[in-house]
Amino acid sequence: MAHFWNGKTVLLTGATRGIGREMALQLSAAGALVLAVARNPAALAELHNAGGCADYLEADLADPEIPLGVANWVRDAHPGCAALINNAAVMRYPLLTDGGAHAEGIEEEMRINAIAPMQIAVGLLPVLAAQPGARLVNVTSGLAVAPKTDAPVYCASKAAMRSFTRALRYQAEDAGFEIGICEALLPLVDTTLSRGAPEGKMTPNAAASAILDGAARGTPEIWIGKARLLRRIMRLSPGLGHGIMRRMTA
């Protein structure tokens, strides 16, 4: 893994917390130049001071104008960028049947989890296509395959990213772009994104390592940890898989 990332400039969203922070630190330790994107300016400065990124940009991906701004920043300031890791995400737990007004929350979650990463990916395709050994990594979840009851918008956003990643890979191949376009499907990870106790969850450090190792190999679908078990269950019995995931509360 370290040899592949050494010397590469990598744009990483959601870089200051959980899996994103671990990826930033691991990439930097491997010799990559990390361009960190996140909402919290203090956390970005702290990451920079800790040696986790070479440059950073404060950006709220829920703002419709920001994804294009992120792509423009990379094109103008870091035209040698050779990898994009769309990692930023939020997970809400709305009860959509309670009669409440959920439109604003739905829009924010879809923008951060799906619309913004799609726009950044498309905006940076020409930059990535110009670099040898380029990578575009979209971090999704086993919930893209089988949703759970209490996070319907998050599950929908990851399912959208799963389809987008595959179709974008087809278009890039047809266009002759030599970009490794990867989807990393995560299990439950012990971050602030998920509920419940850490028992049985993957650590952010291990999840980050698995994503970066799979991306270095150019694996189109990087099934990580217990997500691999879900994949097998869904092949054997989709009904069983959906039943298990429906009851998940973590």
DRENDREN-479733 format. One record per atom (N, C-alpha, C, CB): residue in three letters; y, x, z. Coordinates in steps of 0.001 Angstrom, whole numbers, padded with zeros to 6 digits, always signed. Each point is the difference from the previous one (the first is absolute). Glycine has a CB too. Example, Ala and Ser with C-alpha at 12.3 -4.5 7.8 and 13.67 -1.06 7.14 Angstrom:
# residues 2
ala-005690+013190+007800ala+001190-000890+000000ala+001200+000900+000000ala-001173-001892+001246ser+002223+001542-001966ser+001190+000820+000060ser+001090-000770+000730ser-000628+001184-002145
END
This chain:
# residues 250
met-001207+000825+000000met+001207-000825+000000met+001258+000859+000000met-001252-001792+001209ala+001301+002806-000334ala+001204+000810+000131ala+000371+000683-001313ala-000559+000357+002401his-000452+000169-003106his+000273+000712-001249his+000662-000934-001020his-001967+001523+000438phe+001513-002758-000536phe+000554-000922-000983phe+001465-000297+000282phe-002263-000996-000301trp+002614+000741+001561trp+001346-000427+000335trp+001003+001149+000100trp-001030-001896+001186asn+000542+003106-001097asn+000892+001146+000165asn+000996+000106-001157asn-001813+001186+001266gly+003096-001194-000936gly+001048+000127-001005gly+000421-001289-000668gly-000858+002219-000358lys+000154-003317+000606lys+000345-001277-000624lys+001116-000698+000777lys-002357-000211-000861thr+003265-000419+000123thr+001018-000846+000606thr-000530-001420+000047thr+001874+001491-000831val-001864-002093+002026val-000650-001289+000239val+000998-000974+000617val-002234+001142+000304leu+002436-002274-000957leu+000797-001075+000573leu-000912-000886+000840leu+001627+000059-001951leu-001269-000227+003222leu-000825-000764+000940leu+000857-001063+000673leu-001505+001996+000389thr+001151-003264-000560thr+000732-001075+000666thr-000684-000339+001329thr+000769-000921-002243gly+000019+000354+003160gly-000540-000295+001324gly-000437+001260+000710gly-000727-002223-000814ala+001563+003268+000731ala-000429+001350+000387ala+000176+000327+001476ala+000572+000672-002274thr+000034-001541+003055thr+000362+000398+001360thr-000896-000581+001089thr+002299+000183-000820arg-003247-001033+000464arg-000856-000608+001026arg-001453-000007-000444arg+001914-001424+000755gly-002806+001400+000214gly-001412-000228-000257gly-000599+000906-001050gly+000396-002300+000645ile-001079+001678-001604ile-000683+000751-001053ile+000996+000795-000841ile-001803-001744-000055gly+002959+001169-000202gly+000998+000685-000810gly+000451+001307+000618gly+000737-002196-000832arg-000462+002175+002121arg+000415+001233+000679arg-001114+001043-000041arg+001511-001338+001501glu-002738+000892-001270glu-001119+000941-000055glu-000136+000595-001397glu-001173-001290+001807met+001338+000480-002848met-000068+000539-001359met+001114+001000-000253met-001043-002128-000772ala+002257+001819+001244ala+001117+000920-000190ala-000289+001356+000633ala+001569-001948-000046leu-002076+001938+001263leu-000292+001249+000699leu-001143+000763-000671leu+000796-001045+002132gln-001827+000314-002551gln-001132+000661-000658gln+000394+000572-001357gln-001553-001551+001188leu+002331+000797-001942leu+000455+000489-001297leu+000866+001241+000152leu-000095-002330-000888ser+001021+002289+001837ser+000870+001157+000220ser-000810+001215+000422ser+001871-001532+000637ala-002862+001318+000236ala-000856+001104+000439ala-000802+000582-001163ala-000148-001055+002267ala-000129+000202-003276ala-000752+000450-001176ala+000888+000656-001047ala-001621-001824+000423gly+002922+001902-000156gly+000905+000665-000927gly+000740-000910-000952gly-001485+001881+000173ala+001385-003201+000024ala+000729-000944-000850ala+001451-000110+000462ala-002130-001282-000445leu+002984+000895-000487leu+001390-000319+000318leu+000096-001520+000097leu+000906+002100-001184val-000799-002601+002385val-000040-001441+000235val+001399-000585-000057val-002051+000274+001410leu+002191-001324-002213leu+001222-000798-000051leu-000283-001271+000780leu+000731+000958-002268ala-000161-001071+003445ala-000325-001098+000910ala+000984-001155-000168ala-000981+001646+001623val+000436-002846-001690val+000804-001221-000088val-000398-000914+001149val+000204+000195-002532ala+000808-000682+003270ala-000248-000935+001096ala+001313-000654+000383ala-001955+001372+000844arg+001872-002366+000049arg+001198-000754+000389arg+000778+000645+001142arg-001166-002042-000746asn+000492+002801+001592asn+000606+000496+001232asn+000575+001401-000204asn-001608-001391+001344pro+002944+001532-001344pro+000584+001326-000263pro-000321+001015+001079pro+001815-001128-001220ala-001877+000689+002484ala-000320+000936+001076ala-001429+000516-000139ala+001621-001185+001510ala-002543+000298-001861ala-001390+000412-000169ala-000148+000937-001204ala-000758-002170+001035leu+001528+001937-002088leu-000035+000889-001160leu+000508+001391+000368leu+000327-001974-001519ala+000774+002013+002265ala+000540+001296+000422ala-000995+000733+000899ala+002338-000920-000164glu-002998+000185+001050glu-000989+000615+000888glu-001170+000564-000801glu+000663-001587+001832leu-001127+000826-002836leu-001090+000474-000850leu+000410+001270-000729leu-000822-002352-000279his+002043+002367-000235his+000510+001179-000699his+000048+001208+000939his+001352-001489-001517asn-000846+001268+002725asn+000100+001095+000969asn-001375+000504+000437asn+002170-000956+000784ala-003178+000073-000842ala-001360+000387+000372ala-000739+000683-001147ala-000039-001902+001604gly+000713+002058-002740gly-000619+000653-001147gly-000861-000916-000837gly+000046+002056+001297gly+000122-003386-001119gly-000837-000947-000710gly+000516-000400-001361gly-000685-000800+002175cys+001911+001176-002518cys+000516-000336-001331cys+001076+001001-000404cys-000509-002446+000377ala+000637+002629-001692ala+001001+000903-000548ala+001326-000710-000227ala-001819+001316-001074asp+001752-002612+000799asp+001195-000810-000224asp-000366-001435+000352asp+000890+001554-001842tyr+000128-002362+002109tyr-000293-001378+000382tyr+001118-000937-000432tyr-001333+000837+001940leu+000972-002122-001997leu+000936-001036-000414leu-000202-001225+000878leu+000017+000868-002377glu+001056-001308+003018glu-000047-001246+000762glu+000030-001159-000992glu+001162+001065+002016ala-002137-001955-001937ala-000092-001084-000977ala-000742-001181+000596ala+000041+001659-001878asp+000557-002825+001762asp-000648-001241+000414asp-000588-000656-001242asp+001594-000306+001972leu-002900+000369-002113leu-000646-000487-001215leu+000024-001518-000117leu-001445+002001+000069ala+001913-002701+000960ala+000166-001448-000106ala+001250-000371-000788ala-001190-000253+002174asp+002086+001210-002365asp+001228-000214-000781asp-000355+000069-001486asp+001461+000997+001851pro-001171-002029-002626pro-000409-000008-001417pro+000542+001157-000827pro-000108-002432+000196glu+001238+003018+000213glu+000603+001071-000783glu-000551+001386+000347glu+002040-001398-000148ile-002757+001504+001256ile-000390+001308+000503ile-001107+000679-000809ile+000668-000812+002222pro-001723+000110-002659pro-001059+000722-000736pro+000505+000773-001213pro-001557-001746+000761leu+002453+001147-001535leu+000568+000720-001135leu+000803+001202+000481leu+000082-002133-001325gly+000620+001972+002452gly+000750+001121+000567gly-000908+001143+000416gly+001719-001607+000774val-002870+001289-000221val-000963+001037+000382val-000480+000751-001240val-000724-001371+001995ala+000361+000632-003032ala-000464+000637-001239ala+001100+000871-000608ala-001555-001940-000412asn+002784+001457+000415asn+001118+000770-000550asn+000245+001275+000802asn+001026-002127-000827trp-001143+002025+002150trp+000173+001176+000871trp-001018+001080-000355trp+000877-001476+001848val-002119+001068-002028val-001035+000978-000342val+000262+000603-001377val-001656-001256+001413arg+001956+000417-002385arg+000246+000509-001357arg+001159+000988-000029arg-000873-002145-000929asp+001935+001849+001691asp+001207+000835-000034asp-000125+001251+000868asp+001325-002061-000416ala-001861+001899+001618ala-000020+001104+000960ala-001306+000788+000005ala+001563-001318+001369his-002654+000669-001793his-001316+000649+000061his-000812-000326-001258his+000038-000122+002529pro+000446+000539-003693pro-000665-000373-001256pro-001393+000589-000162pro+002233-000161-000995gly-002602+001129+001836gly-001336+000567-000075gly-001012-000716+000876gly+001058+002152-000499cys-000701-003328+000989cys-000913-000758+000862cys-001311-000263-000741cys+001959-001077+001191ala-003074+001409-000527ala-001308-000105-000647ala-000921-001014+000659ala+000252+002352-000666ala+000218-003011+001709ala-000859-000989+000656ala+000848-001039+000722ala-001812+001725+000268leu+001332-002947-000303leu+000590-001116+000734leu-001091-000621+000856leu+001725-000437-001824ile-001439+000279+003108ile-000916-000713+000888ile+000743-001200+000566ile-001279+002130+000583asn+000946-003311-001092asn+000592-001245+000486asn-000754-000442+001252asn+000715-000673-002353asn-000151+001003+003506asn-000666-000242+001271asn+000711-001038+000865asn-000826+002324-000108ala+002124-002500-000073ala+000778-000891+000871ala-000545-001424-000039ala+002025+001429-000375ala-002090-002054+001553ala-000493-001376+000071ala+000406-000623+001327ala-001944+000577-001499val+002023-001891+001500val+000173-000769+001233val-001076-001078+000020val+002522+000450+000078met-002922-000834+001121met-000968-001083+000143met+000541-001005+001008met-001936+001547-000564arg+002157-002769+000107arg+000428-001089+000869arg-001195-000916+000267arg+002380+000121-000904tyr-002229-000969+001881tyr-001091-000911+000376tyr+000512-001445+000037tyr-001112+001844+001346pro+001581-002366-002480pro+000554-001355-000006pro-001083-001072-000016pro+001992+000891-001179leu-001744-001948+001931leu-000861-001180-000092leu+000679-000939-000985leu-000907+000246+002403leu+000467-000210-003648leu+000706-000687-001075leu-000153-001511+000069leu-000337+002005-001400thr-000569-002494+002243thr-000221-001442+000118thr+000782-000629+001154thr-002258+000351-000972asp+003156+000428+001610asp+000693-000520+001180asp+001282-000754-000324asp-000965+001879+001254gly+001274-002020-002544gly+001197-000724-000395gly+001272+000816+000086gly-001128-002021+000750gly+001014+003300-000437gly+001180+000852+000114gly+000526+000449-001344gly-000838+000751+002184ala+002027-000119-002139ala+000624+000539-001209ala-000447+001446-000162ala+002011-001548+000230his-002877+001806-001183his-000592+001328-000156his+000463+000726-001257his-001957-000840+001238ala+002847+000238-002015ala+000338+000557-001310ala+000561+001418+000102ala+000444-002316-000802glu+000451+002547+001747glu+000631+001322+000107glu-001019+001066+000383glu+002156-001096+000648gly-003030+000775+000295gly-001021+000959+000400gly-000989+000298-001095gly+000263-000796+002288ile-000646-000228-003040ile-000915+000195-001126ile+000627+000936-001028ile-000990-002291+000374glu+002255+002057-000685glu+000677+000830-000994glu+000096+001451+000457glu+001297-002001-000743glu-000931+002218+002020glu+000121+001369+000497glu-001339+000728-000069glu+001866-000727+001509glu-002924+000060-001078glu-001313+000639+000011glu-000470+000332-001410glu-000548-001231+002100met+000764+000314-003038met-000415+000257-001380met+000851+001102-000634met-000755-002390-000201arg+002038+002432+000519arg+000856+001044-000567arg-000429+001387+000471arg+001892-001637-000095ile-002098+001793+001393ile-000355+001312+000540ile-001398+000417-000441ile+001484-000428+001969asn-002423-000506-001934asn-001406+000337-000227asn-000420+000025-001463asn-000435-000991+002188ala+001143+000245-003036ala-000451-000128-001390ala+001106+000263-001023ala-001671-001641+000800ile+002764+000911-000714ile+001025+000115-001041ile+000615+001386-000035ile+000473-002422+000248ala-000053+002936+000909ala+000628+001326+000042ala-000941+001100-000492ala+001400-000784+001911pro-002649+000849-001425pro-000871+001062-000520pro-000294-000122-001489pro-001000+000125+002243met+000906-001347-002752met-000166-000160-001444met+001205+000569-000736met-001403-002051+000372gln+002603+001722+000099gln+001210+000454-000681gln+000169+001515+000083gln+001050-002201+000507ile-001348+002775+000638ile+000091+001460+000134ile-001010+000669-000914ile+000778-000233+002379ala-001991-000288-002407ala-001037+000583-000860ala+000418-000007-001462ala-001733-000751+001627val+002211-000386-002104val+000403-000104-001402val+001205+000893-000278val-000880-002354-000085gly+001827+002399+001031gly+001181+000834-000181gly-000319+001481-000090gly+001275-001712+001210leu-002346+002138-000540leu-000328+001428+000027leu-001083+000393-001006leu+000638-000003+002392leu-001165-000933-003144leu-001044+000353-000965leu+000414+001124-000951leu-000794-002343+000147pro+002004+002315-000726pro+000370+001098-000901pro+000058+001354+000706pro+001283-001644-001346val-000832+001642+002604val+000066+001246+000767val-001405+000532+000253val+002146-000750+001086leu-003034-000126-000622leu-001366+000409+000301leu-000743+000447-001261leu-000011-001590+001936ala+000237+000876-003029ala-000708+000316-001241ala+000347+001388-000525ala-000029-002425-000533ala+001176+002947+000950ala+000432+001320-000464ala-000579+001138+000829ala+002084-001055-000810gln-002807+000722+001894gln-000517+001030+000907gln-001522+000125-000136gln+001903-000452+001601pro-002425+001658-001681pro-001459+000167-000049pro-000636-000378+001337pro+000271+001832-001705gly-001400-002491+001634gly-000716-000373+001218gly+000725-001016+000851gly-000987+002223-000038ala+001765-003109-000574ala+000783-000974+000772ala-000909-001052+000637ala+001957+000367-001539arg-001478-000942+002624arg-000717-001053+000708arg+000950-001140+000345arg-001613+001694+000930leu+001096-002909-001026leu+000695-001198+000472leu-000998-000740+000885leu+001517-000173-002092val-001199+000069+003371val-000930-000561+000975val+000616-001236+000637val-000984+002281+000443asn+000310-003404-000573asn+000420-001229+000670asn-000961-000269+001158asn+000995-000942-002157val-000443+000877+003359val-000817-000237+001185val-000156-001503+000199val+000787+002169+001061thr-002027-002650-001139thr-000252-001410+000233thr-000922-000126+001209thr+000301-000554-002469ser-001246-000355+002425ser-000783-000336+001186ser-001257-000748-000424ser+002090-000100+001421gly-003082+000119-000551gly-001145-000880-000215gly+000411-001457-000061gly-001433+001653+001155leu+002596-001965-000589leu+000513-001368-000027leu+000453-000418-001392leu+000696+000275+002366ala-000591+000681-003271ala+000270-000342-001399ala-001225-000615-000657ala+001669+001855-000124val-002831-001602+000708val-001275-000476-000546val-000424-001307+000665val-000672+002373-000481ala+000883-002448+001794ala-000355-001203+000771ala+001053-000193+001078ala-002493+000309-000444pro+003280-001384+000386pro+001109-000175+000937pro-000449-000473+001372pro+001440-000504-001933lys-000574+000755+002926lys-000218-000572+001323lys+001002-001124+000217lys-000873+002208+000895thr+000594-003059+000071thr+000734-001249+000165thr+001446+000208+000415thr-002132-001068+000594asp+002400+002017+000310asp+001309+000036+000655asp+001047+000857-000703asp-001212-000363+002088ala+000893+000961-003235ala+000982+000816-000721ala-000029-000331-001483ala-000242+001836+001699pro+000496-003095-002068pro-000208-000419-001392pro+000898+000696-001005pro-000691-002161+000893val+001943+002428-000534val+000916+000607-000966val-000342+001473-000198val+001805-001627+000664tyr-002117+002312+000421tyr-000415+001397-000106tyr-001223+000122-000896tyr+000927+000463+002287cys-001928-001308-002053cys-001214+000046-000809cys+000317-000257-001474cys-001340-000771+001985ala+002210-000192-002247ala+000380-000306-001380ala+000731+001174-000642ala+000148-002427+000595ser+000711+003089+000174ser+000751+001132-000548ser-000927+001151-000356ser+001988-000679+001352lys-002998+000915-000536lys-000930+001091-000290lys-000927-000359-001161lys+000101+000702+002408ala-000468-001977-002517ala-000782-000429-001161ala+000808+000180-001283ala-001246-001653+001437ala+002541+001357-001362ala+000871+000205-001167ala+000058+001472-000377ala+001361-002000+000659met-001242+002879+000341met+000053+001429-000286met-001319+000512-000556met+001684+000260+001807arg-002773-000860-001381arg-001314+000409-000526arg-000080-000294-001495arg-001071-000435+002249ser+001461-000763-002644ser-000020-000353-001426ser+001007+000827-000790ser-000713-002321+000605phe+001891+002502-000041phe+001039+000780-000665phe-000467+001431-000258phe+001749-001424+001098thr-002375+002031-000099thr-000437+001388-000134thr-001005+000151-001136thr+000393+000345+002449arg-001342-001259-002519arg-001008+000077-001063arg+000640-000194-001374arg-001741-000862+001598ala+002595-000154-001729ala+000619-000262-001300ala+000948+001117-000412ala-000200-002438+000444leu+000935+002997+000525leu+000881+001128-000319leu-000822+001200-000459leu+001687-000819+001682arg-002854+001025-001069arg-000877+001086-000425arg-000425-000195-001457arg-000813+000278+002371tyr+000473-001527-002736tyr-000372-000282-001388tyr+001151+000348-000947tyr-001548-001832+000785gln+002758+001384-000434gln+001142+000244-000883gln+000317+001488-000104gln+000911-002249+000603ala-001000+002960+000519ala+000279+001435-000026ala-001023+000734-000870ala+001019-000157+002301glu-002282-000232-002190glu-001032+000614-000830glu+000256-000280-001477glu-001645-000231+001881asp+002004-001012-002197asp+000266-000361-001393asp+001209+000746-000552asp-000989-002251+000429ala+001955+002560+000451ala+001208+000708-000428ala-000198+001510-000055ala+001346-001836+000985gly-002518+002297-000546gly-000266+001439+000002gly+000616+000743+001162gly-000127-000148-002422phe+000539-000573+003477phe+000567+000646+001185phe-001138+000617+000820phe+001958-001640+000042glu-001843+002902+000248glu-001030+000672+000805glu+000390-000052+001476glu-000584+001529-001939ile+000516-002718+002488ile+000339-000237+001401ile-001228-000581+000684ile+002466-000377-000542gly-002871+000975+001639gly-001072-000582+000793gly+000543-001150+000827gly-001196+002208+000079ile+000876-003428-000459ile+000516-001182+000698ile-001089-000517+000931ile+001539-000599-001943cys-001270+000658+003237cys-001008-000251+001025cys+000408-001161+000899cys-000639+002417-000061glu-000376-003134+000532glu+000189-001004+001040glu-000790+000443+001223glu+000340-001866-001707ala+000331+001920+002858ala-000660+000360+001254ala-000178-001261+000834ala+000996+002339-000050leu-002238-002742+000263leu-000300-001237+000724leu-000366+000351+001442leu-000795-001147-002135leu+001668+000757+003053leu-000143+000377+001402leu-000775-001036+000804leu+002135+001244-000186pro-002802-000800+001244pro-000554-000921+000997pro+001067-000239+001067pro-002393+000809-000426leu+002018-001372+001555leu+000919-000099+001122leu+000344+001397+000501leu-000950-002251+000632val+002239+002523-000491val+000472+001300+000473val+000852-000240+001242val-000037+001000-002354asp-000016-000090+003280asp+000712-000147+001270asp+001480+000333-000166asp-002108+000566+001243thr+002852-001521-001797thr+001449+000133-000164thr+000663-001264+000516thr-000280+001524-002005thr+001615-001523+001986thr+000745-001182+000441thr-000141-001170-000962thr+001604+001513+001127leu-002179-001265-002293leu-000171-001067-000982leu-001038-001020+000444leu+000643+001605-001787ser-001669-001141+002500ser-001109-000880+000361ser+000070-000396+001465ser-001405+001071-001760arg+000766-002173+002066arg-000056-000493+001364arg-001209+000573+000730arg+001167-002100-000717gly-001172+001883+002021gly-001206+000280+000771gly-000136+001439+000446gly-001049-001806-001239ala-000018+002057+002005ala-000275+001309+000565ala-000466+000978-001077ala-000583-001089+002179pro+000694+002405-001901pro-000356+000997-001015pro-001491+000180-000214pro+002076+001127+000583glu-002905-001652+000324glu-001434+000190-000134glu-000497-000531-001347glu-000240-000161+002499gly-000549+000984-003167gly-000559-000401-001278gly+000912+000215-001187gly-001286-001626+001245lys+002519+002044-000989lys+000939+000233-001094lys+000016+001479-000374lys+001400-001952+000762met-001096+002222-002022met+000138+001368-000465met+001307+000586+000518met-001363-000521-002057thr+001397+001813+002303thr+001245+000625+000419thr+000905+000220-001211thr-001182+001116+001936pro+002506-001122-001739pro+000902+000275-001122pro-000251+001359-000633pro+001685-001440+001092asn-002037+002433-000271asn-000261+001333-000521asn-001179-000006-000964asn+000918+000978+002107ala-002004-001645-001703ala-001188-000054-000856ala+000272-000803-001264ala-001454+000196+002026ala+002201-001297-001899ala+000324-000815-001174ala+000848+000794-000986ala-000109-002080+001405ala+001102+002811-000888ala+000853+000812-000863ala-000812+001047-000743ala+001912-000374+001558ser-002812+001043-000849ser-000835+001028-000639ser-000855-000589-001114ser-000044+001267+002152ala-000529-002449-001897ala-000855-000633-001006ala+000792-000383-001244ala-001471-000852+001828ile+002680+000334-001638ile+000847-000362-001145ile+000314+001241-000834ile+001001-001915+001312leu-000559+002982-000648leu+000411+001203-000720leu-001178+000701-000661leu+001880+000257+001603asp-003034-000262-000949asp-001181+000605-000617asp-000412-000765-001259asp-000755+000803+002261gly+000718-002139-002156gly-000373-000801-001158gly+000988+000134-001139gly-001112-001576+001530ala+002407+001614-001189ala+001024+000149-001038ala-000088+001366-000659ala+001485-001573+001247ala-001767+002600-000480ala-000144+001341-000571ala-001127+000036-001026ala+000865+000995+002134arg-001927-001743-001865arg-001120-000061-000946arg+000302-000915-001177arg-001564+000441+001884gly+002598-001258-001768gly+000322-000945-001064gly-000905-001205-000006gly+000833+001881-001319thr-001408-002228+002471thr-000909-001141+000101thr+000765-001295-000257thr-001449+001256+001647pro+001058-002054-002623pro+000761-001227-000291pro+000054-000979+001173pro-000657+000282-002368glu-000481-000483+003048glu-000042-000875+001173glu-000523+000816+001178glu-000377-002083-001435ile+001236+002304+002408ile-000342+000799+001171ile-000339-000968+001133ile+001516+001939-000729trp-002793-002212+000911trp-000451-000905+001054trp-000171+000811+001274trp-001162-001533-001667ile+001846+001133+002720ile+000115+000832+001196ile-000649-000682+001208ile+002125+000990-000913gly-002913-000228+001661gly-000569-000483+001251gly-000769-001297-000172gly+001856+001105+001190lys-001577-002072-000313lys-000731-001258-000006lys+000287-000856-001230lys+000041+000080+002467ala+000995+000261-003225ala+000227-000717-001259ala-001168+000203-000953ala+002476+000262+000291arg-003160+000880-000175arg-001181+000238-000847arg-001114-000995+000330arg+000599+002445-000150leu-000727-002771+001433leu-001005-000993+000408leu+000363-001370-000554leu-000483+001308+002097leu+001759-001660-002028leu+000439-001279-000563leu-000313-000069-001488leu+001818-000139+001722arg-001617+001238-002415arg-000297+000036-001434arg-001461-000339-000260arg+001793+001718-000325arg-002688-001134+001127arg-001422-000266-000180arg-000343-001453+000325arg-000482+002393+000548ile+001074-002913+000518ile-000266-001390+000389ile+000466-000956-001092ile+000232+000619+002428met+000950-000370-002983met+000535-000889-001027met-000848+000036-001269met+002289+000343+000944arg-002935+000783-001217arg-000889+000079-001164arg-001266-000813+000237arg+000906+002278-000546leu-001417-002216+001780leu-001259-000678+000311leu+000192-001482+000258leu-000844+002123+000942ser+001917-002473-000193ser+000215-001391+000389ser+001486-000249+000223ser-002293-000098+001051pro+003027-000293-002093pro+001426-000254+000169pro+000297-001028+001090pro+000292+000563-002392gly-001138-001585+002502gly+000227-001009+001029gly-000049+000582+001394gly-000964-001684-001515leu+000004+002576+001762leu-000102+000657+001293leu+001226+000867+000264leu-002499-000022-000192gly+002911+000782-000824gly+001169+000854+000157gly+001254-000783+000328gly-001033+001584-001573his+001244-002673+000848his+001188-000828+000262his-000084-000624+001394his+000227-000485-002471gly-001422+000094+002894gly-000154-000572+001327gly+000344+000983+001094gly-001742-001476-000905ile+001281+002720+000741ile+000304+001027+000995ile+001491+000270+000066ile-002242+001019-000380met+002868-000862-000767met+001419+000335-000028met+000865-001173+000461met-000457+001603-001865arg+000024-002833+001588arg+000767-001162+000448arg+000149-000011+001509arg-000813-001277-001975arg-000221+001686+002681arg+000010-000045+001460arg+000673+001216+000640arg-002081-001330-000132met+002438+002306-000658met+000621+001203+000554met+001347-000336+000626met-001176+001408-001715thr+001433-000871+002896thr+001258-000284+000707thr+000786+001257+000309thr-001066-002000+000976ala+000533+003183-001254ala+000696+001249+000347ala+001119+000284-000985ala-002104+000898+001015
END
